[in-house]
Amino acid sequence: MHIALPYSKPCKATLMWLLLMVATFGLHAQRVDSVRWSMNNGLLNLSYQLDKEADIRVRVSIDGGHTYSEPLDSVKGDVGKNVKPGNKLITAQDLAEIEGIDVWLIDFVVEVDDGSFIIWFDTIPIIMVPVEGGTFHMGLTHAHSTEIAHDPERAMPLHDVTLSDFYIGRYEVTQRLWKAVMGDNPSRFNGNDSLPVDQVSWTQIQIFIARLSQMTGYRFHLPTEAQWEYAARGGRKSYGHLYPGSTENFMDYGWYCANSGNVTHIVGQRRPNELGLYDMGGNVAEWCSDWAGDYTADHQTNPRGPKHGENRIIRGGSINSPSWTCTVFDRSWYLPDYTYGCYGFRLALDDIERELD
């Protein structure tokens, strides 16, 4: 097979398409840049730049970038574990995954392998990030003044929580995914399907999750409040930040009242936290699964909140929130049937086992 893609003189449409694909996947692979590929007589040459040592994986699309394969195991070179920074090259000969496919339908993505698991739904990637379980201090930590919490009593007393491994969405659920599952778009802020879905109630989200779980075979749920806070703090990779990913320059990490313009923004545009999670603070406030209730000082394991209640937990602050409501420990709650233009959510999984009929 002979396939050639000359990058020295690409047509304008091809170049724009390739840049779009690189930019799209660059959202969750920030350290990979300048991806270029060509193929002659069955030999693939795939070059890229890497600024920090990382585990690297390669996936291929054969439908014009709509969906991408599982990581390829038949490529060689600067791929796999502990790839050093610099100008890198990956090669493969007679790659079976693209045999007989028209060149304009082929694209490759090089990305940092952080263990994330991608579930494809109607050509939409749902990227789930693994969170290694552990024990952490939940609530208003002693290192932070009570003056930075809008209602410090809600986040007290500080208590230890132990969590098992779980997965959480890299991004807030977008309007694109909501529309694909539900067939409508309730969002107040729209005009771009990559915006987070907003103006959805906790109750509506349960219907969405039930449908998505049935359609994909994966048992999605809203994160528990403890899972949300542990992930926002960075899990075992935590640096003890006040906000998700930062202590002093939160403006670089989240959309809130100081920089949002009072509108939501495309997911993944600010910097991620230690786990590679975007918009954990700001953009849309995120519903959790728990009923709202007071903390106790008792050590808990995999807590799921009170068995009954009136309000459901909301975390993370939003586009019209002051910075102190975007901290990793700040708590809010509202009636489960309530909808608001700044309320959205992200998905969680306890495991990635698929249930098939």
N, C-alpha and C positions, 0 to 999 in steps of 0.2 A: 504494500500500500504506500502511496506517495501523498503526503499532506504537507503543505508549506504555508506558513503564515509569516510573511516578510514584515518585520517590525520597522525596518528602515524607512519604508514609505507606505504606511497604512492609509487606507482611505479615511476620510474624516468621520464617517458614520461608524466604521469599525473601531476607530480610536476612542470615540466618545463612549461606545458601548463597553469597551474593555475597561476604561477608566471608571465607569459607573460600577461595574462588577467589583473592581478592586476596592473602590471606596465603600461599597456596601459591606463587603466582608471585612474591610479594615476596621469597622466599628468594634469587632470583637477580636481582632488580631493586630493590635496597634504597632507591634514591633516588626511586622513584616511590611516591606515597601518595595516598589518598583518591580512588580511581578511581570515577567515577560516569558513567552514561550514560542517555540517554533518546532516544526517537525518535517524531516526529510527522509524519505525511504524508510519510514517506520521508526526513525530515531527521534525521540523527544528530548529537547533541551529546554529546561525550565529554570530560569534564573530569577533571583530575588535578592533583596538586601535585608539584613538582620542587624539590629543595633544592640541587642543583648542576648546572651546565651539563653536558649529555649529549646523545648521539645517541639518538633515541627511535623506536620502532617499535610498531605496533599489529597484533594478531592477533585473529581471531574464532573462536569455537566455535559450531557449529550442532547439537551433539549433547549439550547440557547440561553442557559443560565437560569431556567425556572427551578430546577432541582439539581442537587449535587449528590454524588455517590458517597458511600462510606469511605473512610481513608484507604488509599491505595496501598497495597503491600508489595507491589511489583516494581516500585521505583527505587532508584539507587542514588547515592551521593549525599548531599547535605539535607538529610531527612531522618526523622527518628529522634532518639534521645540526645540531649545535651549538645545541640548544634551551636558552634561558636559564632560570634558576631562577624559581620563582614559581607562581602559579595559572595553569594552562594549559587550552587548549580545542582540541579536534580536531573537525572536522565532515566530513560526507559526505552527498551527496544520492543517494537511490535506489541504495543499495549492493547490487550484484548478488549478492554472496556470501550475503546473508540473504533474498533475495527468496523469498517463499512459505514461510518457516520460522516455526513457532510461536514466540512471544516467549519462552516459558519454556525453550526449547532454545537461546536465544542468549546469549552472553556475550562480552565484549571484555576483552582484557588489554593494558595499556600497560606497556612495559618498556624498560629501557635496552638499546640496540642495541650490544652489545659484539662483534658478529661471530660469536656462538655459533651453532652449527648444531644443529637439533633433529631427531632421528630418532624417529619414532613407531613403537612396537612394542606391539600389542595394547592400545591406548589409553595406553601408558606413554611419556612423553617421555624420551628419552635425550639429554641436553644436553651437547654437545661444544664445548669452548672452544678457539678458535685460539691457538696459541702460536707467535709469530714466532721463527724460528731465530736463532742467534747464537753467540758464543763466551763461555764463562764459566770461572771457576776452580772446579773440582770437587774436593771433599774438605774436609778440616779447614782452613779459611781462617786466615790469620795473625792476623786481628783477634780470633779466639776462642781462649781458653786451652784447652790440652789437658785441663784438669781437668773440663771440662763434657761430655766424651765418655766414655761408659762403657768404651770400648775404642778410644782415639785412634789406635792403629796401624792399625786397619781403614780409617780415613778418610784415610790418608796413603800416599804423598806428594801434596801439592796438585799438580794438573795442569790444563792447559787442554783444554777439550772444545768442539768446534764441532758444532752441531746444525742440521739443516734444519727447516723449518716442520713442525708436526704439530698434532694436536688431542688434547685430554685431557678426560676426564669432569669436569664441574663437581662432581659428587657421587660418593661411593663407591657401588658397585652395591648396590641395595636388595634386600630380601627379595621385594618385589613383582615386580621384574624377574626375579630368579632363578627364582621359582616359575612365572612365565609361560613361561619357556624350558625349564626342567628338570622341572616338575611336582611338585617336592618342596621342602622347606625344611629344610636341615640345621642351621640356626642354633641355637646354645645360647641366645642371647638373642632372644626372639620376643614376639609379642603385638601388634606393630604392623608392617605391611608396609613402612613408611617407614624402619625401622631398616636399617642396613647388613647384608647377608648376612655371616655369620661361620661359623667352623668349616668352611671350605672349603680344600681343598688346592690346590697349584699344578696338579696333574694334573687334578683335577675342573674347575678353571677353564678348562683347555684344551678340555674337552668342551663346556662352556657357551659359550665363545667361538666354537667351530666351529659350533654350532647357531645361535647368534644371527647369525653372519655369513651362514650359508646362508639363514636366514629373511628377513633384511633386505637382503642384497646388498652390505653394507658390510664391509670387511675389518678387523674389530676385532682388537686384540691387547692384551696387557698392555704398559704402558709399559716401555721399557728403563730401567735404573737411571739412566742419564744424563738421559733425558727426565723421569723422575720428579723428580730433584734440581733440574734447571733450572726445571721448572714450580713446584716447592715454593718455590724462591728468588724466583719472580716473573718469570722470563724477562727480557726487555728492560726490563720495568717494575720490576725489583727495586730495593728500597731497602737491600739488604744485611743483611736481618734474620737473627737467629740461629735463630728458629723460623719456620715458614710464616706470614708476615703480621706478625710481631711480634718484638721483642727482649726486652722487659721484662715485658709483661703477657700471657704466653701463655695464661693461664687464660681470657681472652676469646676465644681463637682455637681452642682444642682441648680435647677431653675426655681427661684423663689421671688419674693416681692421686689428684691433689689435689682433683679436682672431679667425677669421673665416678660415684662411688658403686659402682664396679666393675661397672657395667652399660653396655652400648652405648646410644647416643642417636640419635634421629631425625636423618637427615643434614641438614646445612645450618643447624643451630641456633646454632653459634658464628660468629664473624666470618670473612670470607674473606681470602685473601691478595691480593697486588697484581693477580693475574690473575682474581680472582673465583672462586677454587677453595676449596671448603670441606673441612674435616677432613683436610687434608694432614698435619697432625700430630695424633695421638691418634685416639680412637674405635676403629677397627680398624686394625691394622698392615696394610700393603698389599703384596701380592706384586708383584714385577717380573718381567720376562721372563728376565733374565740368570742364568746360572750364577754362583755366588760365586767371586771370585778376588781376588788382591792388585792394588792399583793400581800403575801405573808413572808415572814423571814425563813420559812422552812425550805430546806433543800428539796428540789423537785426533779423528777426524771420524765422527760418527754411530756410536759404539761400541755393540756388542751383547754385550759380555762375552766370557768364555772360550768356546771351542767345546765344551768338555766340563767336567764337574764332578760333585760329589756333592750340593751344596746349591744352592737357589735364593734369590735376594735378597729380603729383606723390608724395607720402609722405613716411616718415619713414626711409630713408637711406637703405643701403644694405651691403652685405658682403665686398665690396671694398670701403665703405664710411668711412671717418674720423668721429669721434664721433659727431662733431658739426652738421653734416647733419642728425643725428639720433634723434635730439631733438624733443620735442612735437610740436614745432612751425615752424620748418624749411620747406621751400617749394621748390619743383622742378616741372618741367613740360616738356613734350615732345609731338611730333606729335602723334596723336592717332593711326596711322598705324605702328608706330615704335616698333620693338621687340629688346629686349636686355636680355642677360643671367642673369641679376639681377632684372628684373621686373616681379612682380607677383601681387597678389591681395587677398583680403578677401571679404566675402559676407556681405550684410546688408538686413534687412527687416524692413519696417515701422510698420508692425503688423504681427501676426501669424494666421490670418484668411486664410483659404484654399479655393481656388476657384476650384470647381469640375465641370466637364462637365456634 
